[in-house]
């Protein structure tokens, strides 16, 4: 079922973003319908995901050569198509979940931290 949702999400993103826009290259393993922007790959084994009585809690990381501004622009364009409501460049809400995006940069590139928690 999760694989079907990922494929359906990828198909919808491809249709919505068109040929000239940035496309998701992959999706987070800990959260099946959260795309990764071009230039970033998930840091496998560095995150956590579990269900709590109040909802799902996910923390994951991705790293790569993408610039923070490009990452935030990618999510501003793609997340609303997946049902997320943008509250700021780094904060989105969907149903009873809150998604926070945090970026940091060092010589090796940009690290993106995803935090998903119940409202």
MMTF fields as JSON, N, C-alpha, C and O atoms, coordinates in Angstrom:
{
  "mmtfVersion": "1.0.0",
  "mmtfProducer": "UNKNOWN",
  "numBonds": 475,
  "numAtoms": 476,
  "numGroups": 119,
  "numChains": 1,
  "numModels": 1,
  "chainsPerModel": [1],
  "groupsPerChain": [119],
  "chainIdList": ["A"],
  "bondAtomList": [4, 2, 8, 6, 12, 10, 16, 14, 20, 18, 24, 22, 28, 26, 32, 30, 36, 34, 40, 38, 44, 42, 48, 46, 52, 50, 56, 54, 60, 58, 64, 62, 68, 66, 72, 70, 76, 74, 80, 78, 84, 82, 88, 86, 92, 90, 96, 94, 100, 98, 104, 102, 108, 106, 112, 110, 116, 114, 120, 118, 124, 122, 128, 126, 132, 130, 136, 134, 140, 138, 144, 142, 148, 146, 152, 150, 156, 154, 160, 158, 164, 162, 168, 166, 172, 170, 176, 174, 180, 178, 184, 182, 188, 186, 192, 190, 196, 194, 200, 198, 204, 202, 208, 206, 212, 210, 216, 214, 220, 218, 224, 222, 228, 226, 232, 230, 236, 234, 240, 238, 244, 242, 248, 246, 252, 250, 256, 254, 260, 258, 264, 262, 268, 266, 272, 270, 276, 274, 280, 278, 284, 282, 288, 286, 292, 290, 296, 294, 300, 298, 304, 302, 308, 306, 312, 310, 316, 314, 320, 318, 324, 322, 328, 326, 332, 330, 336, 334, 340, 338, 344, 342, 348, 346, 352, 350, 356, 354, 360, 358, 364, 362, 368, 366, 372, 370, 376, 374, 380, 378, 384, 382, 388, 386, 392, 390, 396, 394, 400, 398, 404, 402, 408, 406, 412, 410, 416, 414, 420, 418, 424, 422, 428, 426, 432, 430, 436, 434, 440, 438, 444, 442, 448, 446, 452, 450, 456, 454, 460, 458, 464, 462, 468, 466, 472, 470],
  "bondOrderList": [1, 1, 1, 1, 1, 1, 1, 1, 1, 1, 1, 1, 1, 1, 1, 1, 1, 1, 1, 1, 1, 1, 1, 1, 1, 1, 1, 1, 1, 1, 1, 1, 1, 1, 1, 1, 1, 1, 1, 1, 1, 1, 1, 1, 1, 1, 1, 1, 1, 1, 1, 1, 1, 1, 1, 1, 1, 1, 1, 1, 1, 1, 1, 1, 1, 1, 1, 1, 1, 1, 1, 1, 1, 1, 1, 1, 1, 1, 1, 1, 1, 1, 1, 1, 1, 1, 1, 1, 1, 1, 1, 1, 1, 1, 1, 1, 1, 1, 1, 1, 1, 1, 1, 1, 1, 1, 1, 1, 1, 1, 1, 1, 1, 1, 1, 1, 1, 1],
  "groupList": [{"groupName": "UNK", "atomNameList": ["N", "CA", "C", "O"], "elementList": ["N", "C", "C", "O"], "formalChargeList": [0, 0, 0, 0], "bondAtomList": [1, 0, 2, 1, 3, 2], "bondOrderList": [1, 1, 2], "singleLetterCode": "X", "chemCompType": "L-PEPTIDE LINKING"}],
  "groupTypeList": [0, 0, 0, 0, 0, 0, 0, 0, 0, 0, 0, 0, 0, 0, 0, 0, 0, 0, 0, 0, 0, 0, 0, 0, 0, 0, 0, 0, 0, 0, 0, 0, 0, 0, 0, 0, 0, 0, 0, 0, 0, 0, 0, 0, 0, 0, 0, 0, 0, 0, 0, 0, 0, 0, 0, 0, 0, 0, 0, 0, 0, 0, 0, 0, 0, 0, 0, 0, 0, 0, 0, 0, 0, 0, 0, 0, 0, 0, 0, 0, 0, 0, 0, 0, 0, 0, 0, 0, 0, 0, 0, 0, 0, 0, 0, 0, 0, 0, 0, 0, 0, 0, 0, 0, 0, 0, 0, 0, 0, 0, 0, 0, 0, 0, 0, 0, 0, 0, 0],
  "groupIdList": [1, 2, 3, 4, 5, 6, 7, 8, 9, 10, 11, 12, 13, 14, 15, 16, 17, 18, 19, 20, 21, 22, 23, 24, 25, 26, 27, 28, 29, 30, 31, 32, 33, 34, 35, 36, 37, 38, 39, 40, 41, 42, 43, 44, 45, 46, 47, 48, 49, 50, 51, 52, 53, 54, 55, 56, 57, 58, 59, 60, 61, 62, 63, 64, 65, 66, 67, 68, 69, 70, 71, 72, 73, 74, 75, 76, 77, 78, 79, 80, 81, 82, 83, 84, 85, 86, 87, 88, 89, 90, 91, 92, 93, 94, 95, 96, 97, 98, 99, 100, 101, 102, 103, 104, 105, 106, 107, 108, 109, 110, 111, 112, 113, 114, 115, 116, 117, 118, 119],
  "secStructList": [7, 2, 2, 2, 2, 2, 2, 2, 2, 2, 2, 2, 2, 2, 2, 2, 2, 6, 6, 6, 1, 7, 7, 7, 7, 3, 3, 7, 1, 1, 1, 6, 6, 7, 3, 3, 7, 6, 6, 3, 3, 3, 7, 6, 6, 1, 7, 3, 3, 3, 3, 3, 6, 6, 3, 3, 3, 3, 3, 3, 3, 3, 3, 3, 1, 7, 7, 2, 2, 2, 2, 2, 2, 2, 2, 2, 2, 2, 4, 4, 4, 4, 6, 7, 3, 3, 3, 3, 6, 6, 3, 3, 3, 3, 6, 6, 3, 3, 3, 3, 3, 3, 3, 3, 3, 3, 6, 6, 3, 3, 3, 3, 3, 3, 3, 3, 3, 3, 7],
  "xCoordList": [0.816, 0.0, 0.867, 0.589, 1.921, 2.805, 3.469, 3.644, 3.837, 4.469, 3.493, 3.874, 2.247, 1.23, 1.055, 0.961, 1.013, 0.871, 2.049, 1.871, 3.263, 4.45, 4.387, 4.688, 3.995, 3.891, 2.816, 3.018, 1.686, 0.61, 1.051, 0.756, 1.746, 2.241, 3.248, 3.198, 4.149, 5.136, 4.448, 4.84, 3.431, 2.696, 2.009, 2.076, 1.352, 0.668, 1.662, 1.404, 2.792, 3.805, 4.319, 4.518, 4.532, 5.006, 3.995, 4.373, 2.728, 1.694, 1.57, 1.437, 1.614, 1.407, 2.58, 2.388, 3.78, 4.955, 5.364, 6.012, 5.009, 5.339, 6.808, 7.607, 7.156, 8.508, 9.537, 10.709, 9.143, 10.12, 10.442, 11.366, 9.72, 9.917, 10.771, 10.995, 11.249, 12.009, 11.097, 9.923, 11.632, 10.854, 11.487, 12.699, 10.64, 11.136, 11.901, 11.455, 13.04, 13.844, 13.628, 13.865, 13.176, 12.968, 12.01, 11.627, 11.636, 10.758, 11.401, 12.177, 11.08, 11.604, 11.113, 9.942, 11.981, 11.571, 10.693, 9.836, 10.887, 10.132, 8.751, 7.908, 8.514, 7.238, 6.98, 7.498, 6.198, 6.119, 5.691, 5.994, 5.007, 4.608, 5.243, 4.652, 6.439, 7.193, 8.383, 9.334, 8.327, 9.374, 10.676, 10.692, 11.751, 13.06, 13.344, 13.097, 13.86, 14.163, 15.399, 16.225, 15.525, 16.721, 17.976, 18.008, 18.992, 20.251, 20.402, 21.49, 19.339, 19.423, 19.134, 18.31, 19.826, 19.551, 19.339, 19.942, 18.475, 18.17, 19.379, 20.086, 19.61, 20.662, 20.065, 19.463, 20.238, 19.616, 20.141, 21.332, 19.241, 19.611, 19.778, 20.103, 19.561, 19.775, 18.484, 18.528, 17.355, 16.083, 15.32, 15.75, 14.178, 13.288, 11.857, 11.498, 11.054, 9.647, 8.889, 9.229, 7.853, 7.02, 5.66, 5.489, 4.701, 3.356, 3.229, 3.606, 2.698, 2.429, 0.918, 0.191, 0.426, -1.023, -1.656, -2.827, -0.894, -1.445, -1.182, -1.66, -0.435, -0.161, 1.261, 2.048, 1.574, 2.89, 3.948, 3.689, 5.139, 6.289, 7.41, 7.793, 7.932, 8.981, 10.076, 9.802, 11.312, 12.456, 13.371, 13.753, 13.719, 14.575, 15.49, 15.243, 16.556, 17.556, 17.878, 17.84, 18.196, 18.687, 19.864, 19.945, 20.766, 21.979, 22.342, 22.083, 22.942, 23.385, 23.861, 24.089, 24.004, 24.575, 23.538, 23.91, 22.272, 21.231, 21.354, 21.795, 20.956, 20.958, 19.664, 18.617, 19.745, 18.58, 17.414, 16.271, 17.688, 16.617, 15.924, 14.704, 16.689, 16.098, 15.27, 14.23, 15.729, 14.986, 13.634, 12.604, 13.634, 12.394, 11.457, 10.239, 12.014, 11.202, 10.554, 9.388, 11.308, 10.789, 9.591, 8.558, 9.727, 8.627, 7.441, 6.297, 7.684, 6.58, 5.747, 4.538, 6.399, 5.694, 5.047, 3.984, 5.654, 5.157, 4.242, 3.269, 4.53, 3.747, 2.265, 1.435, 1.886, 0.451, -0.276, -1.458, 0.42, -0.177, -0.425, -1.204, 0.243, 0.091, -0.785, -0.842, -1.469, -2.408, -1.865, -2.59, -0.606, -0.015, -0.362, -0.333, -0.684, -0.958, 0.286, 0.798, 0.752, 1.977, 1.66, 0.8, 2.352, 2.222, 3.404, 3.27, 4.563, 5.758, 6.673, 6.32, 7.844, 8.785, 9.184, 9.547, 9.12, 9.626, 8.577, 8.918, 7.313, 6.258, 5.026, 4.496, 4.586, 3.417, 2.511, 2.979, 1.217, 0.239, -0.608, -0.947, -0.94, -1.864, -2.617, -2.024, -3.934, -4.799, -4.3, -4.285, -3.902, -3.473, -1.955, -1.453, -1.213, 0.245, 0.89, 0.354, 2.051, 2.85, 4.195, 4.837, 4.617, 5.913, 6.8, 6.43, 7.978, 8.972, 10.195, 10.662, 10.705, 11.901, 13.001, 12.821, 14.134, 15.271, 16.48, 16.778, 17.165, 18.359, 19.587, 19.521, 20.708, 22.001, 23.006, 22.809, 24.067, 25.047, 26.446, 26.772, 27.27, 28.683, 29.471, 28.902, 30.752, 31.591, 31.121, 31.302, 30.522, 30.092, 28.754, 28.38, 28.033, 26.761, 25.683, 25.972, 24.45, 23.292, 22.645, 22.485, 22.279, 21.533, 20.121, 19.933, 19.147, 17.747, 17.2, 17.294, 16.633, 16.013, 14.503, 13.972, 13.816, 12.36, 11.881, 12.4, 10.916, 10.279, 8.773, 8.21, 8.135, 6.687, 6.157, 6.63, 5.164, 4.606, 3.115, 2.629, 2.408, 0.993, 0.867, 1.781, -0.269, -0.507, -0.604, -0.801],
  "yCoordList": [-1.191, 0.0, 1.266, 2.215, 1.27, 2.444, 2.675, 3.819, 1.597, 1.739, 2.353, 3.206, 1.926, 2.485, 3.984, 4.772, 4.375, 5.794, 6.594, 7.703, 6.048, 6.74, 6.911, 7.984, 5.851, 5.927, 6.924, 7.709, 6.896, 7.834, 9.268, 10.165, 9.486, 10.822, 11.292, 12.444, 10.424, 10.783, 11.138, 12.093, 10.38, 10.632, 12.001, 12.778, 12.29, 13.573, 14.723, 15.739, 14.577, 15.633, 15.878, 17.024, 14.819, 14.958, 15.729, 16.606, 15.413, 16.113, 17.569, 18.455, 17.813, 19.165, 20.088, 21.269, 19.574, 20.43, 20.669, 21.674, 19.789, 19.975, 19.752, 19.526, 19.815, 19.498, 20.538, 20.195, 21.815, 22.854, 23.075, 23.828, 22.452, 22.683, 21.605, 20.544, 21.899, 20.9, 19.745, 19.947, 18.54, 17.35, 16.624, 16.677, 15.946, 15.112, 13.944, 13.316, 13.665, 12.545, 11.315, 10.191, 11.526, 10.43, 10.906, 12.075, 9.987, 10.295, 9.803, 8.847, 10.452, 10.014, 8.611, 8.298, 7.781, 6.424, 6.422, 5.549, 7.377, 7.415, 8.041, 7.915, 8.71, 9.381, 9.291, 10.098, 8.333, 7.892, 8.926, 8.746, 9.989, 10.955, 12.333, 13.354, 12.347, 13.591, 13.524, 12.779, 14.308, 14.223, 14.897, 15.797, 14.43, 15.061, 15.929, 15.511, 17.134, 17.996, 17.509, 16.788, 17.898, 17.547, 18.028, 19.127, 17.19, 17.546, 17.059, 17.156, 16.539, 16.028, 14.535, 14.033, 13.837, 12.418, 12.223, 12.907, 11.283, 11.014, 10.441, 9.589, 10.91, 10.373, 9.162, 9.288, 8.005, 6.788, 6.471, 6.612, 6.044, 5.649, 6.802, 6.578, 8.032, 9.169, 9.705, 10.569, 9.22, 9.738, 8.734, 7.595, 9.174, 8.314, 8.496, 9.541, 7.47, 7.533, 6.598, 5.421, 7.129, 6.27, 6.915, 8.121, 6.086, 6.56, 6.767, 5.906, 7.91, 8.203, 8.239, 8.233, 8.274, 8.346, 9.579, 9.543, 10.662, 11.871, 11.972, 12.911, 11.032, 11.046, 10.632, 10.312, 10.644, 10.212, 11.283, 12.48, 10.827, 11.713, 11.204, 10.036, 12.098, 11.736, 12.791, 13.991, 12.326, 13.215, 12.539, 11.382, 13.26, 12.695, 13.797, 14.988, 13.354, 14.28, 13.933, 12.771, 14.976, 14.803, 15.76, 16.788, 15.408, 16.209, 16.25, 15.304, 17.352, 17.445, 18.841, 19.682, 19.065, 20.31, 21.399, 22.498, 21.141, 22.139, 23.317, 23.161, 24.491, 25.691, 25.736, 25.28, 26.288, 26.372, 27.081, 26.639, 28.165, 28.899, 28.036, 28.105, 27.224, 26.33, 25.228, 24.832, 24.739, 23.714, 24.264, 23.62, 25.438, 26.034, 26.374, 26.251, 26.797, 27.08, 25.79, 25.795, 24.699, 23.394, 23.0, 22.586, 23.127, 22.736, 23.687, 23.251, 24.967, 25.912, 25.54, 25.771, 24.96, 24.558, 23.182, 22.964, 22.259, 20.879, 20.521, 19.792, 21.015, 20.572, 20.939, 20.119, 22.133, 22.41, 21.417, 21.137, 20.895, 19.902, 18.568, 17.74, 18.368, 17.145, 17.361, 16.512, 18.505, 18.767, 19.549, 19.773, 19.974, 20.753, 22.226, 22.736, 22.904, 24.336, 25.068, 24.78, 26.001, 26.746, 27.837, 28.684, 27.812, 28.86, 29.819, 31.005, 29.298, 30.113, 29.296, 28.186, 29.838, 29.104, 27.764, 26.839, 27.656, 26.472, 25.732, 24.798, 26.124, 25.501, 25.224, 26.112, 23.963, 23.528, 22.7, 22.068, 22.708, 21.907, 21.091, 21.536, 19.883, 19.028, 18.192, 17.491, 18.281, 17.584, 17.892, 19.06, 16.911, 17.147, 17.097, 16.89, 17.285, 17.207, 18.536, 19.313, 18.769, 19.962, 19.496, 18.617, 20.093, 19.804, 21.029, 22.137, 20.804, 21.876, 21.504, 20.366, 22.473, 22.296, 23.186, 24.398, 22.592, 23.36, 23.054, 21.89, 24.082, 23.892, 24.406, 25.356, 23.754, 24.223, 23.956, 23.076, 24.722, 24.615, 24.536, 25.229, 23.672, 23.609, 23.361, 23.4, 23.111, 22.911, 21.741, 21.753, 20.74, 19.545, 19.735, 18.894, 20.805, 21.045, 21.476, 21.996, 21.256, 21.665, 20.438, 19.405, 20.566, 19.524, 20.035, 21.159, 19.212, 19.537, 18.592, 17.371, 19.173, 18.386, 18.519, 19.629, 17.387, 17.327, 16.934, 15.984, 17.643, 17.243, 17.268, 18.303, 16.136, 16.037, 15.605, 14.633, 16.351, 16.035, 16.384, 17.115, 15.852, 16.217, 17.682, 18.253, 18.289, 19.689, 19.807, 20.905],
  "zCoordList": [0.0, 0.0, 0.0, -0.732, 0.828, 0.881, -0.472, -0.893, -1.15, -2.463, -3.46, -4.262, -3.412, -4.3, -4.042, -4.983, -2.762, -2.437, -2.942, -3.447, -2.817, -3.326, -4.84, -5.365, -5.535, -6.997, -7.41, -8.336, -6.734, -7.047, -6.782, -7.572, -5.688, -5.363, -6.407, -6.838, -6.811, -7.833, -9.145, -9.815, -9.511, -10.745, -10.68, -11.633, -9.558, -9.394, -9.439, -10.085, -8.762, -8.793, -10.199, -10.601, -10.94, -12.316, -13.152, -13.929, -13.0, -13.754, -13.335, -14.179, -12.034, -11.54, -11.789, -12.077, -11.683, -11.818, -13.262, -13.553, -14.155, -15.555, -15.849, -14.94, -17.114, -17.555, -17.157, -17.0, -16.984, -16.722, -15.26, -14.951, -14.354, -12.93, -12.304, -12.887, -11.094, -10.338, -9.976, -9.663, -10.016, -9.694, -8.524, -8.313, -7.774, -6.684, -7.28, -8.24, -6.707, -7.173, -6.306, -6.747, -5.069, -4.129, -3.049, -3.005, -2.19, -1.076, 0.209, 0.195, 1.317, 2.609, 2.928, 2.713, 3.428, 3.789, 5.031, 5.174, 5.929, 7.175, 7.015, 7.904, 5.895, 5.651, 4.155, 3.383, 3.752, 2.364, 1.329, 0.15, 1.708, 0.682, 0.87, 0.517, 1.423, 1.544, 0.591, 0.829, -0.496, -1.52, -1.087, -0.247, -1.687, -1.502, -2.716, -3.847, -2.496, -3.637, -4.392, -3.832, -5.654, -6.412, -5.679, -5.126, -5.688, -5.059, -3.629, -3.061, -3.037, -1.671, -1.644, -2.408, -0.751, -0.519, 0.976, 1.803, 1.298, 2.693, 3.41, 2.873, 4.616, 5.478, 6.189, 7.255, 5.591, 6.11, 7.509, 7.786, 8.375, 9.718, 10.695, 11.861, 10.241, 11.136, 11.733, 12.609, 11.288, 11.763, 12.59, 12.773, 13.088, 13.866, 13.383, 12.841, 13.586, 13.238, 14.158, 14.281, 14.806, 15.631, 15.828, 15.653, 16.195, 16.491, 17.985, 18.78, 18.357, 19.751, 19.933, 18.939, 21.145, 21.346, 20.691, 20.314, 20.554, 19.945, 18.445, 17.809, 17.86, 16.426, 16.104, 16.995, 14.831, 14.353, 14.61, 14.479, 14.978, 15.166, 14.265, 14.332, 13.42, 12.476, 12.547, 12.569, 12.581, 12.414, 11.41, 11.586, 10.363, 9.313, 8.794, 8.984, 8.132, 7.604, 6.16, 5.755, 5.39, 4.024, 3.858, 4.53, 2.959, 2.781, 1.3, 0.556, 0.889, -0.497, -0.847, 0.023, -2.143, -2.649, -2.906, -3.316, -2.684, -2.947, -1.981, -0.843, -2.457, -1.621, -0.808, -1.268, 0.4, 1.284, 0.595, 0.708, -0.11, -0.79, -1.838, -1.987, -2.565, -3.57, -2.916, -3.443, -1.777, -1.043, -0.602, -0.803, -0.01, 0.47, -0.684, -0.553, -1.798, -2.993, -3.515, -3.909, -3.516, -3.94, -3.079, -3.604, -1.765, -0.888, -0.981, -0.845, -1.208, -1.392, -2.615, -2.64, -3.639, -4.86, -4.753, -5.333, -4.033, -4.034, -2.868, -3.058, -1.674, -0.516, -0.591, -0.199, -1.076, -1.192, -2.115, -1.914, -3.109, -4.008, -3.299, -3.772, -2.162, -1.381, -0.153, 0.737, -0.112, 0.966, 2.142, 3.111, 2.09, 3.173, 2.991, 1.87, 4.067, 4.051, 4.552, 5.633, 3.764, 4.105, 5.112, 4.872, 6.232, 7.237, 7.167, 7.47, 6.766, 6.539, 5.63, 5.232, 5.301, 4.455, 5.055, 4.328, 6.366, 7.053, 7.873, 8.599, 7.777, 8.58, 7.722, 7.053, 7.761, 7.0, 7.907, 8.854, 7.612, 8.365, 7.403, 6.307, 7.845, 7.093, 8.109, 8.929, 8.038, 8.993, 10.407, 10.795, 11.172, 12.557, 12.708, 13.813, 11.607, 11.659, 11.284, 10.494, 11.874, 11.597, 11.053, 11.628, 9.94, 9.327, 9.474, 9.085, 10.043, 10.165, 9.339, 9.378, 8.593, 7.775, 8.332, 8.457, 8.666, 9.174, 8.302, 8.031, 7.872, 7.045, 7.774, 8.555, 7.5, 7.975, 6.858, 6.021, 6.864, 5.784, 6.375, 7.338, 5.775, 6.127, 4.844, 3.753, 4.96, 3.764, 2.902, 1.684, 3.525, 2.796, 2.079, 1.262, 2.358, 1.692, 2.669, 3.747, 2.279, 3.068, 3.696, 3.047, 4.957, 5.653, 5.91, 6.377, 5.604, 5.825, 6.888, 6.762, 7.929, 8.994, 8.861, 8.832, 8.779, 8.74, 10.135, 10.722, 10.661, 11.9, 11.664, 11.307, 11.862, 11.728, 13.091, 13.68, 13.58, 14.886, 14.901, 14.039, 15.886, 16.012, 16.404, 16.998, 16.071, 16.462, 17.952, 18.472]
}
